């Protein structure tokens, strides 16, 4: 059984960098409600692998889906879009 070959890419903000080689990224999204036609805001926190420990809190980053790296880590850092401060 093979996958589709496409990896999901998410963009978000780093909210924690305390762990070694791991960052926590807050990913925000909006979805329109089908009946009420109102926008619903959703947010999700994902743990991502940062091999070089180069991200800091507040950085805007893109993460890509990967194989399971630990119990909760399923993403890895793709690029730093914008540095904080």
mmCIF file of the N, C-alpha and C atoms, coordinates in Angstrom:
data_MODEL
# 
_entry.id   MODEL 
# 
loop_
_atom_site.group_PDB 
_atom_site.id 
_atom_site.type_symbol 
_atom_site.label_atom_id 
_atom_site.label_alt_id 
_atom_site.label_comp_id 
_atom_site.label_asym_id 
_atom_site.label_entity_id 
_atom_site.label_seq_id 
_atom_site.pdbx_PDB_ins_code 
_atom_site.Cartn_x 
_atom_site.Cartn_y 
_atom_site.Cartn_z 
_atom_site.occupancy 
_atom_site.B_iso_or_equiv 
_atom_site.pdbx_formal_charge 
_atom_site.auth_seq_id 
_atom_site.auth_comp_id 
_atom_site.auth_asym_id 
_atom_site.auth_atom_id 
_atom_site.pdbx_PDB_model_num 
ATOM 1   N N  . UNK A 1 1  ? 0.838   -1.165 0.000  1.00 0.00 ? 1  UNK A N  1 
ATOM 2   C CA . UNK A 1 1  ? 0.000   0.000  0.000  1.00 0.00 ? 1  UNK A CA 1 
ATOM 3   C C  . UNK A 1 1  ? 0.892   1.240  0.000  1.00 0.00 ? 1  UNK A C  1 
ATOM 4   N N  . UNK A 1 2  ? 0.748   2.086  -0.977 1.00 0.00 ? 2  UNK A N  1 
ATOM 5   C CA . UNK A 1 2  ? 1.591   3.275  -1.059 1.00 0.00 ? 2  UNK A CA 1 
ATOM 6   C C  . UNK A 1 2  ? 0.745   4.518  -0.839 1.00 0.00 ? 2  UNK A C  1 
ATOM 7   N N  . UNK A 1 3  ? 1.404   5.601  -0.389 1.00 0.00 ? 3  UNK A N  1 
ATOM 8   C CA . UNK A 1 3  ? 0.724   6.860  -0.126 1.00 0.00 ? 3  UNK A CA 1 
ATOM 9   C C  . UNK A 1 3  ? 0.533   7.654  -1.408 1.00 0.00 ? 3  UNK A C  1 
ATOM 10  N N  . UNK A 1 4  ? 0.050   8.870  -1.244 1.00 0.00 ? 4  UNK A N  1 
ATOM 11  C CA . UNK A 1 4  ? -0.209  9.717  -2.404 1.00 0.00 ? 4  UNK A CA 1 
ATOM 12  C C  . UNK A 1 4  ? 1.056   10.385 -2.909 1.00 0.00 ? 4  UNK A C  1 
ATOM 13  N N  . UNK A 1 5  ? 2.117   10.389 -2.094 1.00 0.00 ? 5  UNK A N  1 
ATOM 14  C CA . UNK A 1 5  ? 3.359   11.014 -2.526 1.00 0.00 ? 5  UNK A CA 1 
ATOM 15  C C  . UNK A 1 5  ? 3.447   12.484 -2.190 1.00 0.00 ? 5  UNK A C  1 
ATOM 16  N N  . UNK A 1 6  ? 2.388   13.042 -1.635 1.00 0.00 ? 6  UNK A N  1 
ATOM 17  C CA . UNK A 1 6  ? 2.401   14.456 -1.265 1.00 0.00 ? 6  UNK A CA 1 
ATOM 18  C C  . UNK A 1 6  ? 2.572   14.574 0.243  1.00 0.00 ? 6  UNK A C  1 
ATOM 19  N N  . UNK A 1 7  ? 3.491   15.448 0.637  1.00 0.00 ? 7  UNK A N  1 
ATOM 20  C CA . UNK A 1 7  ? 3.690   15.710 2.049  1.00 0.00 ? 7  UNK A CA 1 
ATOM 21  C C  . UNK A 1 7  ? 2.992   17.011 2.411  1.00 0.00 ? 7  UNK A C  1 
ATOM 22  N N  . UNK A 1 8  ? 2.321   17.015 3.547  1.00 0.00 ? 8  UNK A N  1 
ATOM 23  C CA . UNK A 1 8  ? 1.642   18.226 3.984  1.00 0.00 ? 8  UNK A CA 1 
ATOM 24  C C  . UNK A 1 8  ? 2.659   19.228 4.511  1.00 0.00 ? 8  UNK A C  1 
ATOM 25  N N  . UNK A 1 9  ? 2.434   20.480 4.193  1.00 0.00 ? 9  UNK A N  1 
ATOM 26  C CA . UNK A 1 9  ? 3.294   21.568 4.674  1.00 0.00 ? 9  UNK A CA 1 
ATOM 27  C C  . UNK A 1 9  ? 2.402   22.541 5.425  1.00 0.00 ? 9  UNK A C  1 
ATOM 28  N N  . UNK A 1 10 ? 2.802   22.897 6.651  1.00 0.00 ? 10 UNK A N  1 
ATOM 29  C CA . UNK A 1 10 ? 2.051   23.841 7.468  1.00 0.00 ? 10 UNK A CA 1 
ATOM 30  C C  . UNK A 1 10 ? 2.929   25.042 7.794  1.00 0.00 ? 10 UNK A C  1 
ATOM 31  N N  . UNK A 1 11 ? 2.306   26.187 7.970  1.00 0.00 ? 11 UNK A N  1 
ATOM 32  C CA . UNK A 1 11 ? 3.021   27.401 8.374  1.00 0.00 ? 11 UNK A CA 1 
ATOM 33  C C  . UNK A 1 11 ? 2.493   27.831 9.726  1.00 0.00 ? 11 UNK A C  1 
ATOM 34  N N  . UNK A 1 12 ? 3.391   28.302 10.579 1.00 0.00 ? 12 UNK A N  1 
ATOM 35  C CA . UNK A 1 12 ? 2.974   28.728 11.908 1.00 0.00 ? 12 UNK A CA 1 
ATOM 36  C C  . UNK A 1 12 ? 4.054   29.505 12.620 1.00 0.00 ? 12 UNK A C  1 
ATOM 37  N N  . UNK A 1 13 ? 3.811   29.732 13.903 1.00 0.00 ? 13 UNK A N  1 
ATOM 38  C CA . UNK A 1 13 ? 4.703   30.507 14.745 1.00 0.00 ? 13 UNK A CA 1 
ATOM 39  C C  . UNK A 1 13 ? 5.268   29.623 15.841 1.00 0.00 ? 13 UNK A C  1 
ATOM 40  N N  . UNK A 1 14 ? 6.552   29.757 16.113 1.00 0.00 ? 14 UNK A N  1 
ATOM 41  C CA . UNK A 1 14 ? 7.192   28.974 17.172 1.00 0.00 ? 14 UNK A CA 1 
ATOM 42  C C  . UNK A 1 14 ? 6.762   29.544 18.520 1.00 0.00 ? 14 UNK A C  1 
ATOM 43  N N  . UNK A 1 15 ? 6.192   28.684 19.366 1.00 0.00 ? 15 UNK A N  1 
ATOM 44  C CA . UNK A 1 15 ? 5.757   29.129 20.689 1.00 0.00 ? 15 UNK A CA 1 
ATOM 45  C C  . UNK A 1 15 ? 6.635   28.556 21.798 1.00 0.00 ? 15 UNK A C  1 
ATOM 46  N N  . UNK A 1 16 ? 7.472   27.560 21.492 1.00 0.00 ? 16 UNK A N  1 
ATOM 47  C CA . UNK A 1 16 ? 8.377   27.006 22.495 1.00 0.00 ? 16 UNK A CA 1 
ATOM 48  C C  . UNK A 1 16 ? 9.596   26.418 21.805 1.00 0.00 ? 16 UNK A C  1 
ATOM 49  N N  . UNK A 1 17 ? 10.771  26.658 22.410 1.00 0.00 ? 17 UNK A N  1 
ATOM 50  C CA . UNK A 1 17 ? 12.011  26.075 21.893 1.00 0.00 ? 17 UNK A CA 1 
ATOM 51  C C  . UNK A 1 17 ? 12.856  25.526 23.040 1.00 0.00 ? 17 UNK A C  1 
ATOM 52  N N  . UNK A 1 18 ? 12.219  25.168 24.153 1.00 0.00 ? 18 UNK A N  1 
ATOM 53  C CA . UNK A 1 18 ? 12.938  24.725 25.342 1.00 0.00 ? 18 UNK A CA 1 
ATOM 54  C C  . UNK A 1 18 ? 13.549  23.335 25.194 1.00 0.00 ? 18 UNK A C  1 
ATOM 55  N N  . UNK A 1 19 ? 12.942  22.479 24.386 1.00 0.00 ? 19 UNK A N  1 
ATOM 56  C CA . UNK A 1 19 ? 13.435  21.113 24.239 1.00 0.00 ? 19 UNK A CA 1 
ATOM 57  C C  . UNK A 1 19 ? 14.616  21.067 23.275 1.00 0.00 ? 19 UNK A C  1 
ATOM 58  N N  . UNK A 1 20 ? 15.459  20.056 23.430 1.00 0.00 ? 20 UNK A N  1 
ATOM 59  C CA . UNK A 1 20 ? 16.616  19.903 22.565 1.00 0.00 ? 20 UNK A CA 1 
ATOM 60  C C  . UNK A 1 20 ? 16.168  19.357 21.212 1.00 0.00 ? 20 UNK A C  1 
ATOM 61  N N  . UNK A 1 21 ? 16.474  20.080 20.152 1.00 0.00 ? 21 UNK A N  1 
ATOM 62  C CA . UNK A 1 21 ? 16.164  19.701 18.768 1.00 0.00 ? 21 UNK A CA 1 
ATOM 63  C C  . UNK A 1 21 ? 14.666  19.554 18.501 1.00 0.00 ? 21 UNK A C  1 
ATOM 64  N N  . UNK A 1 22 ? 13.844  20.218 19.299 1.00 0.00 ? 22 UNK A N  1 
ATOM 65  C CA . UNK A 1 22 ? 12.388  20.173 19.120 1.00 0.00 ? 22 UNK A CA 1 
ATOM 66  C C  . UNK A 1 22 ? 11.812  21.564 19.317 1.00 0.00 ? 22 UNK A C  1 
ATOM 67  N N  . UNK A 1 23 ? 10.877  21.925 18.446 1.00 0.00 ? 23 UNK A N  1 
ATOM 68  C CA . UNK A 1 23 ? 10.148  23.179 18.606 1.00 0.00 ? 23 UNK A CA 1 
ATOM 69  C C  . UNK A 1 23 ? 8.657   22.863 18.614 1.00 0.00 ? 23 UNK A C  1 
ATOM 70  N N  . UNK A 1 24 ? 7.887   23.738 19.255 1.00 0.00 ? 24 UNK A N  1 
ATOM 71  C CA . UNK A 1 24 ? 6.433   23.633 19.236 1.00 0.00 ? 24 UNK A CA 1 
ATOM 72  C C  . UNK A 1 24 ? 5.932   24.774 18.366 1.00 0.00 ? 24 UNK A C  1 
ATOM 73  N N  . UNK A 1 25 ? 5.145   24.425 17.344 1.00 0.00 ? 25 UNK A N  1 
ATOM 74  C CA . UNK A 1 25 ? 4.670   25.403 16.369 1.00 0.00 ? 25 UNK A CA 1 
ATOM 75  C C  . UNK A 1 25 ? 3.161   25.528 16.487 1.00 0.00 ? 25 UNK A C  1 
ATOM 76  N N  . UNK A 1 26 ? 2.666   26.764 16.623 1.00 0.00 ? 26 UNK A N  1 
ATOM 77  C CA . UNK A 1 26 ? 1.237   27.035 16.665 1.00 0.00 ? 26 UNK A CA 1 
ATOM 78  C C  . UNK A 1 26 ? 0.770   27.317 15.241 1.00 0.00 ? 26 UNK A C  1 
ATOM 79  N N  . UNK A 1 27 ? -0.128  26.472 14.740 1.00 0.00 ? 27 UNK A N  1 
ATOM 80  C CA . UNK A 1 27 ? -0.642  26.598 13.375 1.00 0.00 ? 27 UNK A CA 1 
ATOM 81  C C  . UNK A 1 27 ? -2.088  27.069 13.468 1.00 0.00 ? 27 UNK A C  1 
ATOM 82  N N  . UNK A 1 28 ? -2.372  28.228 12.887 1.00 0.00 ? 28 UNK A N  1 
ATOM 83  C CA . UNK A 1 28 ? -3.725  28.780 12.910 1.00 0.00 ? 28 UNK A CA 1 
ATOM 84  C C  . UNK A 1 28 ? -4.369  28.610 11.539 1.00 0.00 ? 28 UNK A C  1 
ATOM 85  N N  . UNK A 1 29 ? -5.680  28.338 11.540 1.00 0.00 ? 29 UNK A N  1 
ATOM 86  C CA . UNK A 1 29 ? -6.402  28.206 10.274 1.00 0.00 ? 29 UNK A CA 1 
ATOM 87  C C  . UNK A 1 29 ? -7.814  28.750 10.439 1.00 0.00 ? 29 UNK A C  1 
ATOM 88  N N  . UNK A 1 30 ? -8.440  29.059 9.324  1.00 0.00 ? 30 UNK A N  1 
ATOM 89  C CA . UNK A 1 30 ? -9.827  29.508 9.308  1.00 0.00 ? 30 UNK A CA 1 
ATOM 90  C C  . UNK A 1 30 ? -10.608 28.620 8.362  1.00 0.00 ? 30 UNK A C  1 
ATOM 91  N N  . UNK A 1 31 ? -11.833 28.292 8.777  1.00 0.00 ? 31 UNK A N  1 
ATOM 92  C CA . UNK A 1 31 ? -12.694 27.483 7.936  1.00 0.00 ? 31 UNK A CA 1 
ATOM 93  C C  . UNK A 1 31 ? -14.083 28.105 7.963  1.00 0.00 ? 31 UNK A C  1 
ATOM 94  N N  . UNK A 1 32 ? -14.743 28.116 6.835  1.00 0.00 ? 32 UNK A N  1 
ATOM 95  C CA . UNK A 1 32 ? -16.074 28.700 6.752  1.00 0.00 ? 32 UNK A CA 1 
ATOM 96  C C  . UNK A 1 32 ? -17.121 27.651 7.109  1.00 0.00 ? 32 UNK A C  1 
ATOM 97  N N  . UNK A 1 33 ? -18.021 28.004 7.999  1.00 0.00 ? 33 UNK A N  1 
ATOM 98  C CA . UNK A 1 33 ? -19.088 27.090 8.399  1.00 0.00 ? 33 UNK A CA 1 
ATOM 99  C C  . UNK A 1 33 ? -20.094 26.960 7.262  1.00 0.00 ? 33 UNK A C  1 
ATOM 100 N N  . UNK A 1 34 ? -20.486 25.735 6.938  1.00 0.00 ? 34 UNK A N  1 
ATOM 101 C CA . UNK A 1 34 ? -21.324 25.510 5.760  1.00 0.00 ? 34 UNK A CA 1 
ATOM 102 C C  . UNK A 1 34 ? -22.730 26.086 5.922  1.00 0.00 ? 34 UNK A C  1 
ATOM 103 N N  . UNK A 1 35 ? -23.309 26.001 7.109  1.00 0.00 ? 35 UNK A N  1 
ATOM 104 C CA . UNK A 1 35 ? -24.668 26.493 7.281  1.00 0.00 ? 35 UNK A CA 1 
ATOM 105 C C  . UNK A 1 35 ? -24.705 27.976 7.658  1.00 0.00 ? 35 UNK A C  1 
ATOM 106 N N  . UNK A 1 36 ? -23.905 28.362 8.620  1.00 0.00 ? 36 UNK A N  1 
ATOM 107 C CA . UNK A 1 36 ? -23.982 29.722 9.145  1.00 0.00 ? 36 UNK A CA 1 
ATOM 108 C C  . UNK A 1 36 ? -23.084 30.704 8.388  1.00 0.00 ? 36 UNK A C  1 
ATOM 109 N N  . UNK A 1 37 ? -22.232 30.193 7.516  1.00 0.00 ? 37 UNK A N  1 
ATOM 110 C CA . UNK A 1 37 ? -21.350 30.999 6.674  1.00 0.00 ? 37 UNK A CA 1 
ATOM 111 C C  . UNK A 1 37 ? -20.496 31.968 7.484  1.00 0.00 ? 37 UNK A C  1 
ATOM 112 N N  . UNK A 1 38 ? -20.105 31.539 8.668  1.00 0.00 ? 38 UNK A N  1 
ATOM 113 C CA . UNK A 1 38 ? -19.237 32.315 9.539  1.00 0.00 ? 38 UNK A CA 1 
ATOM 114 C C  . UNK A 1 38 ? -17.877 31.654 9.524  1.00 0.00 ? 38 UNK A C  1 
ATOM 115 N N  . UNK A 1 39 ? -16.845 32.427 9.712  1.00 0.00 ? 39 UNK A N  1 
ATOM 116 C CA . UNK A 1 39 ? -15.510 31.843 9.742  1.00 0.00 ? 39 UNK A CA 1 
ATOM 117 C C  . UNK A 1 39 ? -15.190 31.353 11.151 1.00 0.00 ? 39 UNK A C  1 
ATOM 118 N N  . UNK A 1 40 ? -14.722 30.128 11.227 1.00 0.00 ? 40 UNK A N  1 
ATOM 119 C CA . UNK A 1 40 ? -14.351 29.521 12.497 1.00 0.00 ? 40 UNK A CA 1 
ATOM 120 C C  . UNK A 1 40 ? -12.837 29.470 12.553 1.00 0.00 ? 40 UNK A C  1 
ATOM 121 N N  . UNK A 1 41 ? -12.271 30.003 13.641 1.00 0.00 ? 41 UNK A N  1 
ATOM 122 C CA . UNK A 1 41 ? -10.819 29.983 13.806 1.00 0.00 ? 41 UNK A CA 1 
ATOM 123 C C  . UNK A 1 41 ? -10.422 28.733 14.567 1.00 0.00 ? 41 UNK A C  1 
ATOM 124 N N  . UNK A 1 42 ? -9.423  28.043 14.056 1.00 0.00 ? 42 UNK A N  1 
ATOM 125 C CA . UNK A 1 42 ? -8.889  26.846 14.705 1.00 0.00 ? 42 UNK A CA 1 
ATOM 126 C C  . UNK A 1 42 ? -7.400  27.040 14.921 1.00 0.00 ? 42 UNK A C  1 
ATOM 127 N N  . UNK A 1 43 ? -6.869  26.418 15.960 1.00 0.00 ? 43 UNK A N  1 
ATOM 128 C CA . UNK A 1 43 ? -5.424  26.440 16.155 1.00 0.00 ? 43 UNK A CA 1 
ATOM 129 C C  . UNK A 1 43 ? -4.985  25.067 16.637 1.00 0.00 ? 43 UNK A C  1 
ATOM 130 N N  . UNK A 1 44 ? -3.776  24.730 16.302 1.00 0.00 ? 44 UNK A N  1 
ATOM 131 C CA . UNK A 1 44 ? -3.229  23.419 16.617 1.00 0.00 ? 44 UNK A CA 1 
ATOM 132 C C  . UNK A 1 44 ? -1.747  23.593 16.927 1.00 0.00 ? 44 UNK A C  1 
ATOM 133 N N  . UNK A 1 45 ? -1.265  22.870 17.921 1.00 0.00 ? 45 UNK A N  1 
ATOM 134 C CA . UNK A 1 45 ? 0.151   22.919 18.289 1.00 0.00 ? 45 UNK A CA 1 
ATOM 135 C C  . UNK A 1 45 ? 0.792   21.611 17.849 1.00 0.00 ? 45 UNK A C  1 
ATOM 136 N N  . UNK A 1 46 ? 1.832   21.710 17.035 1.00 0.00 ? 46 UNK A N  1 
ATOM 137 C CA . UNK A 1 46 ? 2.540   20.518 16.572 1.00 0.00 ? 46 UNK A CA 1 
ATOM 138 C C  . UNK A 1 46 ? 3.996   20.597 17.009 1.00 0.00 ? 46 UNK A C  1 
ATOM 139 N N  . UNK A 1 47 ? 4.560   19.447 17.310 1.00 0.00 ? 47 UNK A N  1 
ATOM 140 C CA . UNK A 1 47 ? 5.975   19.382 17.655 1.00 0.00 ? 47 UNK A CA 1 
ATOM 141 C C  . UNK A 1 47 ? 6.749   19.049 16.391 1.00 0.00 ? 47 UNK A C  1 
ATOM 142 N N  . UNK A 1 48 ? 7.832   19.774 16.159 1.00 0.00 ? 48 UNK A N  1 
ATOM 143 C CA . UNK A 1 48 ? 8.621   19.593 14.942 1.00 0.00 ? 48 UNK A CA 1 
ATOM 144 C C  . UNK A 1 48 ? 10.093  19.429 15.295 1.00 0.00 ? 48 UNK A C  1 
ATOM 145 N N  . UNK A 1 49 ? 10.810  18.698 14.456 1.00 0.00 ? 49 UNK A N  1 
ATOM 146 C CA . UNK A 1 49 ? 12.233  18.442 14.649 1.00 0.00 ? 49 UNK A CA 1 
ATOM 147 C C  . UNK A 1 49 ? 13.040  19.601 14.080 1.00 0.00 ? 49 UNK A C  1 
ATOM 148 N N  . UNK A 1 50 ? 13.885  20.179 14.919 1.00 0.00 ? 50 UNK A N  1 
ATOM 149 C CA . UNK A 1 50 ? 14.774  21.278 14.532 1.00 0.00 ? 50 UNK A CA 1 
ATOM 150 C C  . UNK A 1 50 ? 16.200  20.804 14.810 1.00 0.00 ? 50 UNK A C  1 
ATOM 151 N N  . UNK A 1 51 ? 16.823  20.184 13.829 1.00 0.00 ? 51 UNK A N  1 
ATOM 152 C CA . UNK A 1 51 ? 18.110  19.516 14.035 1.00 0.00 ? 51 UNK A CA 1 
ATOM 153 C C  . UNK A 1 51 ? 19.206  20.463 14.495 1.00 0.00 ? 51 UNK A C  1 
ATOM 154 N N  . UNK A 1 52 ? 19.192  21.703 14.017 1.00 0.00 ? 52 UNK A N  1 
ATOM 155 C CA . UNK A 1 52 ? 20.270  22.625 14.353 1.00 0.00 ? 52 UNK A CA 1 
ATOM 156 C C  . UNK A 1 52 ? 19.979  23.533 15.527 1.00 0.00 ? 52 UNK A C  1 
ATOM 157 N N  . UNK A 1 53 ? 18.834  23.374 16.181 1.00 0.00 ? 53 UNK A N  1 
ATOM 158 C CA . UNK A 1 53 ? 18.416  24.261 17.274 1.00 0.00 ? 53 UNK A CA 1 
ATOM 159 C C  . UNK A 1 53 ? 18.515  25.732 16.857 1.00 0.00 ? 53 UNK A C  1 
ATOM 160 N N  . UNK A 1 54 ? 18.050  26.054 15.643 1.00 0.00 ? 54 UNK A N  1 
ATOM 161 C CA . UNK A 1 54 ? 18.205  27.409 15.129 1.00 0.00 ? 54 UNK A CA 1 
ATOM 162 C C  . UNK A 1 54 ? 16.968  28.279 15.293 1.00 0.00 ? 54 UNK A C  1 
ATOM 163 N N  . UNK A 1 55 ? 15.826  27.712 15.647 1.00 0.00 ? 55 UNK A N  1 
ATOM 164 C CA . UNK A 1 55 ? 14.602  28.493 15.807 1.00 0.00 ? 55 UNK A CA 1 
ATOM 165 C C  . UNK A 1 55 ? 14.500  29.095 17.195 1.00 0.00 ? 55 UNK A C  1 
ATOM 166 N N  . UNK A 1 56 ? 13.872  30.273 17.271 1.00 0.00 ? 56 UNK A N  1 
ATOM 167 C CA . UNK A 1 56 ? 13.606  30.944 18.532 1.00 0.00 ? 56 UNK A CA 1 
ATOM 168 C C  . UNK A 1 56 ? 12.115  31.244 18.624 1.00 0.00 ? 56 UNK A C  1 
ATOM 169 N N  . UNK A 1 57 ? 11.636  31.511 19.815 1.00 0.00 ? 57 UNK A N  1 
ATOM 170 C CA . UNK A 1 57 ? 10.225  31.821 20.026 1.00 0.00 ? 57 UNK A CA 1 
ATOM 171 C C  . UNK A 1 57 ? 9.855   33.070 19.225 1.00 0.00 ? 57 UNK A C  1 
ATOM 172 N N  . UNK A 1 58 ? 8.738   32.993 18.519 1.00 0.00 ? 58 UNK A N  1 
ATOM 173 C CA . UNK A 1 58 ? 8.267   34.112 17.713 1.00 0.00 ? 58 UNK A CA 1 
ATOM 174 C C  . UNK A 1 58 ? 8.606   33.997 16.237 1.00 0.00 ? 58 UNK A C  1 
ATOM 175 N N  . UNK A 1 59 ? 9.514   33.089 15.864 1.00 0.00 ? 59 UNK A N  1 
ATOM 176 C CA . UNK A 1 59 ? 9.861   32.914 14.452 1.00 0.00 ? 59 UNK A CA 1 
ATOM 177 C C  . UNK A 1 59 ? 8.679   32.349 13.682 1.00 0.00 ? 59 UNK A C  1 
ATOM 178 N N  . UNK A 1 60 ? 8.506   32.813 12.445 1.00 0.00 ? 60 UNK A N  1 
ATOM 179 C CA . UNK A 1 60 ? 7.504   32.223 11.549 1.00 0.00 ? 60 UNK A CA 1 
ATOM 180 C C  . UNK A 1 60 ? 8.208   31.146 10.745 1.00 0.00 ? 60 UNK A C  1 
ATOM 181 N N  . UNK A 1 61 ? 7.661   29.929 10.746 1.00 0.00 ? 61 UNK A N  1 
ATOM 182 C CA . UNK A 1 61 ? 8.331   28.790 10.122 1.00 0.00 ? 61 UNK A CA 1 
ATOM 183 C C  . UNK A 1 61 ? 7.352   27.992 9.270  1.00 0.00 ? 61 UNK A C  1 
ATOM 184 N N  . UNK A 1 62 ? 7.923   27.149 8.417  1.00 0.00 ? 62 UNK A N  1 
ATOM 185 C CA . UNK A 1 62 ? 7.147   26.161 7.677  1.00 0.00 ? 62 UNK A CA 1 
ATOM 186 C C  . UNK A 1 62 ? 7.661   24.793 8.086  1.00 0.00 ? 62 UNK A C  1 
ATOM 187 N N  . UNK A 1 63 ? 6.738   23.864 8.359  1.00 0.00 ? 63 UNK A N  1 
ATOM 188 C CA . UNK A 1 63 ? 7.099   22.507 8.755  1.00 0.00 ? 63 UNK A CA 1 
ATOM 189 C C  . UNK A 1 63 ? 6.481   21.533 7.759  1.00 0.00 ? 63 UNK A C  1 
ATOM 190 N N  . UNK A 1 64 ? 7.140   20.394 7.597  1.00 0.00 ? 64 UNK A N  1 
ATOM 191 C CA . UNK A 1 64 ? 6.684   19.389 6.642  1.00 0.00 ? 64 UNK A CA 1 
ATOM 192 C C  . UNK A 1 64 ? 6.466   18.079 7.381  1.00 0.00 ? 64 UNK A C  1 
ATOM 193 N N  . UNK A 1 65 ? 5.478   17.341 6.937  1.00 0.00 ? 65 UNK A N  1 
ATOM 194 C CA . UNK A 1 65 ? 5.144   16.058 7.541  1.00 0.00 ? 65 UNK A CA 1 
ATOM 195 C C  . UNK A 1 65 ? 6.291   15.062 7.333  1.00 0.00 ? 65 UNK A C  1 
ATOM 196 N N  . UNK A 1 66 ? 6.527   14.204 8.316  1.00 0.00 ? 66 UNK A N  1 
ATOM 197 C CA . UNK A 1 66 ? 7.605   13.217 8.189  1.00 0.00 ? 66 UNK A CA 1 
ATOM 198 C C  . UNK A 1 66 ? 7.196   11.936 8.908  1.00 0.00 ? 66 UNK A C  1 
ATOM 199 N N  . UNK A 1 67 ? 8.093   10.994 8.899  1.00 0.00 ? 67 UNK A N  1 
ATOM 200 C CA . UNK A 1 67 ? 7.841   9.757  9.631  1.00 0.00 ? 67 UNK A CA 1 
ATOM 201 C C  . UNK A 1 67 ? 7.860   10.057 11.125 1.00 0.00 ? 67 UNK A C  1 
ATOM 202 N N  . UNK A 1 68 ? 7.299   9.199  11.963 1.00 0.00 ? 68 UNK A N  1 
ATOM 203 C CA . UNK A 1 68 ? 7.345   9.457  13.400 1.00 0.00 ? 68 UNK A CA 1 
ATOM 204 C C  . UNK A 1 68 ? 8.785   9.490  13.910 1.00 0.00 ? 68 UNK A C  1 
ATOM 205 N N  . UNK A 1 69 ? 9.153   10.595 14.549 1.00 0.00 ? 69 UNK A N  1 
ATOM 206 C CA . UNK A 1 69 ? 10.501  10.760 15.076 1.00 0.00 ? 69 UNK A CA 1 
ATOM 207 C C  . UNK A 1 69 ? 10.550  10.476 16.571 1.00 0.00 ? 69 UNK A C  1 
ATOM 208 N N  . UNK A 1 70 ? 9.433   10.593 17.246 1.00 0.00 ? 70 UNK A N  1 
ATOM 209 C CA . UNK A 1 70 ? 9.315   10.245 18.659 1.00 0.00 ? 70 UNK A CA 1 
ATOM 210 C C  . UNK A 1 70 ? 7.832   10.006 18.932 1.00 0.00 ? 70 UNK A C  1 
ATOM 211 N N  . UNK A 1 71 ? 7.464   9.942  20.199 1.00 0.00 ? 71 UNK A N  1 
ATOM 212 C CA . UNK A 1 71 ? 6.067   9.651  20.523 1.00 0.00 ? 71 UNK A CA 1 
ATOM 213 C C  . UNK A 1 71 ? 5.119   10.716 19.972 1.00 0.00 ? 71 UNK A C  1 
ATOM 214 N N  . UNK A 1 72 ? 5.509   11.980 20.014 1.00 0.00 ? 72 UNK A N  1 
ATOM 215 C CA . UNK A 1 72 ? 4.630   13.054 19.567 1.00 0.00 ? 72 UNK A CA 1 
ATOM 216 C C  . UNK A 1 72 ? 5.132   13.811 18.341 1.00 0.00 ? 72 UNK A C  1 
ATOM 217 N N  . UNK A 1 73 ? 6.392   13.631 17.966 1.00 0.00 ? 73 UNK A N  1 
ATOM 218 C CA . UNK A 1 73 ? 6.968   14.402 16.847 1.00 0.00 ? 73 UNK A CA 1 
ATOM 219 C C  . UNK A 1 73 ? 6.689   13.712 15.518 1.00 0.00 ? 73 UNK A C  1 
ATOM 220 N N  . UNK A 1 74 ? 5.932   14.408 14.652 1.00 0.00 ? 74 UNK A N  1 
ATOM 221 C CA . UNK A 1 74 ? 5.602   13.887 13.322 1.00 0.00 ? 74 UNK A CA 1 
ATOM 222 C C  . UNK A 1 74 ? 5.907   14.897 12.226 1.00 0.00 ? 74 UNK A C  1 
ATOM 223 N N  . UNK A 1 75 ? 6.594   15.987 12.567 1.00 0.00 ? 75 UNK A N  1 
ATOM 224 C CA . UNK A 1 75 ? 6.891   17.064 11.634 1.00 0.00 ? 75 UNK A CA 1 
ATOM 225 C C  . UNK A 1 75 ? 8.355   17.422 11.749 1.00 0.00 ? 75 UNK A C  1 
ATOM 226 N N  . UNK A 1 76 ? 8.913   18.024 10.676 1.00 0.00 ? 76 UNK A N  1 
ATOM 227 C CA . UNK A 1 76 ? 10.284  18.531 10.757 1.00 0.00 ? 76 UNK A CA 1 
ATOM 228 C C  . UNK A 1 76 ? 10.330  19.907 10.112 1.00 0.00 ? 76 UNK A C  1 
ATOM 229 N N  . UNK A 1 77 ? 11.291  20.689 10.558 1.00 0.00 ? 77 UNK A N  1 
ATOM 230 C CA . UNK A 1 77 ? 11.429  22.069 10.091 1.00 0.00 ? 77 UNK A CA 1 
ATOM 231 C C  . UNK A 1 77 ? 11.829  22.086 8.623  1.00 0.00 ? 77 UNK A C  1 
ATOM 232 N N  . UNK A 1 78 ? 11.084  22.844 7.818  1.00 0.00 ? 78 UNK A N  1 
ATOM 233 C CA . UNK A 1 78 ? 11.402  22.985 6.401  1.00 0.00 ? 78 UNK A CA 1 
ATOM 234 C C  . UNK A 1 78 ? 12.216  24.260 6.180  1.00 0.00 ? 78 UNK A C  1 
ATOM 235 N N  . UNK A 1 79 ? 11.713  25.382 6.706  1.00 0.00 ? 79 UNK A N  1 
ATOM 236 C CA . UNK A 1 79 ? 12.437  26.645 6.563  1.00 0.00 ? 79 UNK A CA 1 
ATOM 237 C C  . UNK A 1 79 ? 11.938  27.654 7.584  1.00 0.00 ? 79 UNK A C  1 
ATOM 238 N N  . UNK A 1 80 ? 12.789  28.624 7.858  1.00 0.00 ? 80 UNK A N  1 
ATOM 239 C CA . UNK A 1 80 ? 12.397  29.755 8.705  1.00 0.00 ? 80 UNK A CA 1 
ATOM 240 C C  . UNK A 1 80 ? 12.001  30.876 7.749  1.00 0.00 ? 80 UNK A C  1 
ATOM 241 N N  . UNK A 1 81 ? 10.746  31.261 7.787  1.00 0.00 ? 81 UNK A N  1 
ATOM 242 C CA . UNK A 1 81 ? 10.216  32.264 6.871  1.00 0.00 ? 81 UNK A CA 1 
ATOM 243 C C  . UNK A 1 81 ? 10.611  33.662 7.333  1.00 0.00 ? 81 UNK A C  1 
ATOM 244 N N  . UNK A 1 82 ? 10.474  33.913 8.649  1.00 0.00 ? 82 UNK A N  1 
ATOM 245 C CA . UNK A 1 82 ? 10.764  35.242 9.173  1.00 0.00 ? 82 UNK A CA 1 
ATOM 246 C C  . UNK A 1 82 ? 11.243  35.113 10.612 1.00 0.00 ? 82 UNK A C  1 
ATOM 247 N N  . UNK A 1 83 ? 12.328  35.803 10.921 1.00 0.00 ? 83 UNK A N  1 
ATOM 248 C CA . UNK A 1 83 ? 12.873  35.796 12.281 1.00 0.00 ? 83 UNK A CA 1 
ATOM 249 C C  . UNK A 1 83 ? 12.094  36.759 13.164 1.00 0.00 ? 83 UNK A C  1 
ATOM 250 N N  . UNK A 1 84 ? 12.014  36.461 14.450 1.00 0.00 ? 84 UNK A N  1 
ATOM 251 C CA . UNK A 1 84 ? 11.327  37.364 15.376 1.00 0.00 ? 84 UNK A CA 1 
ATOM 252 C C  . UNK A 1 84 ? 12.229  38.513 15.766 1.00 0.00 ? 84 UNK A C  1 
ATOM 253 N N  . UNK A 1 85 ? 11.589  39.611 16.130 1.00 0.00 ? 85 UNK A N  1 
ATOM 254 C CA . UNK A 1 85 ? 12.303  40.771 16.662 1.00 0.00 ? 85 UNK A CA 1 
ATOM 255 C C  . UNK A 1 85 ? 13.111  41.450 15.663 1.00 0.00 ? 85 UNK A C  1 
# 
